[in-house]
Amino acid sequence: MLTIDDLKKHLNIDHNEDDAYIEELILVAKDAVETYINKPLSDCTDAEGNLKPAIRHACRLLVGTWYANRESVVFASPAELPDGVVALLMPLRRFVTPEK
């Protein structure tokens, strides 16, 4: 679905020193997206098992943000979840009505 090579290309990384860290960020991004859209990523694939482009790109944006900002506070420019991620995922989000 998402590969280390895809993310390294997105991040313009040409070394292997951070591969394990990037792989972990990919897993965290997938978990964050599943939580946000309130459904498993397996429900967001085509017939070949590929993730929808919006989800792949949202994961790339999350990994890129977390890779560049490795601490919870960035003093130079505080920011929330990138607007692009919300815009990509909002149409896929499942809203569940609470049971009465």
Secondary structure by P-SEA (a helix, b strand, c coil): cccaaaaaaaaccccccaaaaaaaaaaaaaaaaaaaacccccccccccccccaaaaaaaaaaaaaaaaccccccccccccccaaaaaaccccbbbbcccc
